[in-house]
Amino acid sequence: MSWQTEYKKSLKLIRVEEYLDLIFYRPLAFLLVKAVYNTKITPDHLTFAAIIMGVAGGVFYSFGLQLTTNIGAICFLLFVVLDCSDGQLARLKKNGTTFGRLLDGASDYIVVTVIYIGIAIGYSQNEDQPSSILVLLLVSGISVMIQAMLVDFYRNRFLDIVNKRRSTFNECINDYRREYLRLKGTKSRWIEKTIIYIYLVYSRVQRNLIARKDKTGFINVASGEYYKKNKYLVRLWLIMGPSAVRTTLIICSLISRFDIYFFVTIVVFNILAAILWIVQQRIDKSYTTPIN
């Protein structure tokens, strides 16, 4: 099997892959996957390595110096590559686990939170910086979280319908709820219990944010028709996908222009999210029917 064929097999549906992932992050991640493919390294090992690298990036940001900020940005970049590699390795070796998928998703929020905290600490040590920076960090963090919820939901729904698979959103919630109840009575495995609990809370917020108030559902949606109507819209959603946000932060860190990052995440991406949400609701109405 050629490397090109293997690379394509390591991807999700190309339509839902971000351009930055396809042309930069995933090719680098694929080289790492090829290097560890015949070893005992698992996708979970790569996920833990990604978390360690991301946390290290947050620590470097916290020093508040341009040099350490640059190092933090590089660590964050390496986190993104590692974060791509775990899923690619799991798809090629078909050895992904339920907890591994959950940990992979949680790693994004763990690392981004640590990075934001690191930036906040770094700025607080510099008396020349205005206090409004901390407010902008908070608003940016909330904006990025909401944007990520929207992108994640609509991308997964696109994959579910086009690939004619069960809703991963509902299935994951049910699976993790059962797993949490099973682990709740145990005194060990507290890390798994904590991560699962956080995911369930996150999913509840995501559902309340996105779900329509009048109960509706997709009934017998033809995958081809859905693909035709949503293929460009899902691509537009990905403009503010995780890799776009991360790359913006990395670049702005290296050029010491966090003001640009705040403008993009708070203004540009929020306006785009609002427009796309309105358009998505209009399209959804043509597919949904009331549930009795």
C-alpha positions as a printed Julia matrix, in Angstrom:
292×3 Matrix{Float64}:
   0.0    0.0    0.0
   1.41   3.39  -1.01
   1.97   6.19   1.51
  -0.62   8.29  -0.31
  -3.24   5.58   0.1
  -2.35   5.1    3.75
  -2.49   8.85   4.32
  -6.01   9.04   2.87
  -7.09   6.1    5.04
  -5.83   7.93   8.12
  -8.16  10.86   7.44
 -11.8   11.44   8.17
 -14.04  12.37   5.25
 -11.93  14.96   3.42
 -14.9   17.31   3.17
 -14.8   17.79   6.96
 -11.04  18.13   7.26
  -9.74  21.67   7.71
  -7.49  22.97   4.95
  -4.7   23.69   7.43
  -4.9   20.11   8.65
  -4.79  18.68   5.13
  -1.83  20.74   3.91
   0.23  21.07   7.09
  -0.68  19.41  10.4
  -1.89  16.01   9.21
   1.02  15.42   6.79
   3.43  16.08   9.68
   1.35  13.88  11.95
   1.34  11.13   9.33
   5.16  11.1    9.3
   5.07  10.59  13.07
   2.46   7.84  12.68
   4.65   6.03  10.16
   7.6    6.3   12.54
   5.73   4.69  15.46
   3.42   2.37  13.5
   5.45  -0.81  14.15
   6.15   0.01  17.78
   4.08  -0.56  20.92
   3.05   3.09  21.0
  -0.74   3.42  21.05
  -3.04   6.33  20.14
  -3.54   6.95  23.88
   0.24   7.36  24.3
   0.23  10.03  21.61
  -2.72  11.76  23.28
  -0.88  11.9   26.62
   2.23  13.19  24.83
   0.09  15.91  23.21
  -1.32  16.96  26.6
   2.17  17.13  28.11
   3.41  19.26  25.22
   0.39  21.56  25.43
   0.75  22.01  29.2
   4.45  22.77  28.7
   3.39  25.45  26.23
   1.13  27.02  28.85
   3.99  27.07  31.36
   6.26  28.87  28.89
   3.52  31.42  28.12
   3.23  32.17  31.85
   6.71  33.72  32.03
   5.48  36.65  29.94
   8.7   37.1   27.95
   8.8   37.18  24.15
  11.32  34.34  24.03
   9.28  32.08  26.31
   6.11  33.06  24.47
   7.73  31.92  21.22
   8.74  28.62  22.85
   5.19  28.25  24.16
   3.83  28.8   20.65
   6.16  26.11  19.27
   5.06  23.7   22.02
   1.46  24.48  21.12
   2.2   23.75  17.46
   3.72  20.39  18.42
   0.6   19.72  20.49
  -1.56  20.23  17.38
   0.56  17.78  15.37
   0.41  15.17  18.15
  -3.31  15.81  18.56
  -3.79  14.93  14.88
  -1.55  11.88  15.03
  -3.48   9.9   17.67
  -6.62   9.7   15.56
  -4.68   8.9   12.41
  -2.85   6.06  14.14
  -6.13   4.72  15.56
  -7.78   4.75  12.11
  -4.86   2.96  10.46
  -4.35   0.33  13.17
  -8.04   0.15  14.1
  -7.08   0.08  17.76
  -8.88   3.14  19.07
 -10.79   2.87  22.35
 -13.9    4.59  23.68
 -11.96   6.24  26.48
  -9.24   7.19  24.01
 -11.72   9.1   21.88
 -13.0   10.87  24.96
  -9.49  11.68  26.17
  -8.59  13.0   22.72
 -11.55  15.37  22.8
 -10.85  16.41  26.38
  -7.19  17.11  25.6
  -8.18  20.03  23.38
 -10.02  21.79  26.19
  -7.42  20.93  28.82
  -4.58  22.34  26.75
  -6.41  25.43  25.49
  -7.46  26.23  29.07
  -3.87  25.87  30.28
  -2.61  28.02  27.39
  -5.11  30.78  28.22
  -4.19  30.63  31.9
  -0.51  30.81  30.96
  -1.1   33.87  28.78
  -3.12  35.52  31.56
  -0.34  34.9   34.11
   2.26  36.18  31.67
   0.33  39.4   31.05
  -0.37  39.93  34.77
   3.39  40.03  35.42
   3.84  42.9   32.96
   2.73  46.21  34.52
   2.85  47.94  31.13
   0.0   45.83  29.79
  -3.59  47.11  30.29
  -5.86  45.13  32.63
  -8.42  44.91  29.81
  -6.26  42.16  28.3
  -7.54  39.76  30.97
 -11.13  40.63  30.11
 -10.42  40.07  26.42
  -8.85  36.72  27.26
 -11.99  35.67  29.12
 -14.31  36.8   26.31
 -12.09  35.15  23.71
 -12.02  31.89  25.69
 -15.82  31.78  25.97
 -16.17  32.64  22.27
 -13.75  29.92  21.2
 -15.56  27.35  23.38
 -18.96  28.18  21.85
 -17.51  28.21  18.33
 -15.89  24.81  18.95
 -19.21  23.38  20.16
 -20.98  24.56  17.0
 -18.28  23.3   14.64
 -18.03  19.96  16.43
 -21.79  19.41  16.41
 -22.42  20.26  12.75
 -19.32  18.45  11.51
 -20.28  15.25  13.35
 -23.87  15.48  12.2
 -22.66  15.87   8.62
 -20.55  12.7    9.0
 -23.42  10.8   10.65
 -25.91  11.52   7.89
 -23.57  11.29   4.9
 -21.99   8.04   6.16
 -25.41   6.7    7.25
 -24.22   5.95  10.75
 -25.92   6.35  14.08
 -25.67   9.73  15.71
 -22.26   9.79  17.37
 -23.43  12.66  19.55
 -26.29  10.69  21.13
 -24.43   7.38  21.1
 -21.4    8.84  22.87
 -23.54  10.5   25.52
 -25.36   7.24  26.24
 -22.14   5.19  26.26
 -20.33   7.58  28.57
 -23.33   7.94  30.88
 -23.43   4.17  31.32
 -19.67   4.07  31.83
 -19.82   6.87  34.4
 -22.56   5.08  36.36
 -20.49   1.89  36.27
 -17.38   3.68  37.57
 -19.18   5.92  40.04
 -19.19   3.32  42.79
 -15.49   2.53  42.46
 -12.79   4.23  44.52
 -10.16   4.05  41.8
  -9.98   5.31  38.18
 -10.84   8.83  39.33
  -9.19  10.36  36.25
 -11.58   8.51  33.93
 -14.57   9.41  36.1
 -13.61  13.08  36.15
 -13.06  13.28  32.4
 -16.32  11.47  31.64
 -18.23  13.72  34.04
 -16.78  16.85  32.42
 -17.69  15.5   28.98
 -21.3   14.87  30.08
 -21.58  18.42  31.39
 -20.04  19.75  28.18
 -22.48  17.7   26.07
 -25.42  19.02  28.04
 -24.29  22.6   27.41
 -23.7   21.81  23.73
 -27.16  20.28  23.37
 -28.83  23.26  25.06
 -26.86  25.67  22.89
 -27.66  24.04  19.57
 -30.86  22.0   19.92
 -34.03  23.62  18.65
 -36.6   24.53  21.27
 -39.41  22.78  19.42
 -38.55  19.09  19.39
 -37.61  18.11  15.87
 -35.63  15.31  14.34
 -34.12  14.29  11.04
 -36.42  11.67   9.54
 -35.3    9.59   6.57
 -32.87  12.19   5.31
 -31.31  11.11   2.02
 -27.53  11.23   2.49
 -26.93  12.4   -1.07
 -29.39  15.27  -0.78
 -28.04  16.28   2.62
 -24.48  16.21   1.27
 -25.45  18.38  -1.69
 -27.12  21.03   0.45
 -24.54  21.11   3.23
 -21.18  20.39   1.59
 -20.26  24.05   1.24
 -21.8   25.07   4.54
 -19.8   22.53   6.54
 -16.68  23.84   4.85
 -17.6   27.36   5.98
 -18.08  26.1    9.53
 -14.52  24.79   9.42
 -13.15  28.28   8.73
 -13.33  28.77  12.5
 -12.41  25.18  13.31
  -9.88  24.21  15.98
  -6.85  24.32  13.69
  -7.77  27.8   12.43
  -8.04  29.11  16.0
  -4.83  27.39  17.1
  -2.85  28.6   14.1
  -4.08  32.17  14.62
  -2.9   32.02  18.23
   0.48  30.54  17.26
   1.13  33.2   14.6
  -0.04  36.07  16.83
   2.18  34.77  19.63
   5.24  34.7   17.4
   4.66  38.27  16.15
   3.55  39.5   19.61
   0.13  40.66  18.38
  -2.47  39.15  20.69
  -4.77  42.04  19.77
  -5.17  40.47  16.33
  -6.03  37.14  17.92
  -8.69  38.78  20.11
 -10.18  40.59  17.1
 -10.36  37.37  15.05
 -11.83  35.15  17.79
 -14.18  37.71  19.36
 -15.35  39.71  16.36
 -14.7   37.88  13.07
 -15.47  34.32  14.15
 -18.49  35.29  16.26
 -20.05  37.18  13.35
 -19.33  34.23  11.06
 -20.83  31.8   13.61
 -24.02  33.86  13.89
 -24.44  34.05  10.09
 -23.77  30.34   9.58
 -26.12  29.37  12.42
 -28.96  31.34  10.8
 -28.27  29.75   7.4
 -28.01  26.29   9.0
 -31.36  26.71  10.71
 -33.0   27.58   7.39
 -31.55  24.47   5.76
 -32.45  22.28   8.72
 -36.11  23.29   8.51
 -36.36  21.57   5.13
 -35.34  18.24   6.72
 -36.93  18.23  10.13
 -40.39  17.08  11.11
 -42.04  17.31  14.52
 -41.52  14.42  16.93
 -44.67  13.39  18.78
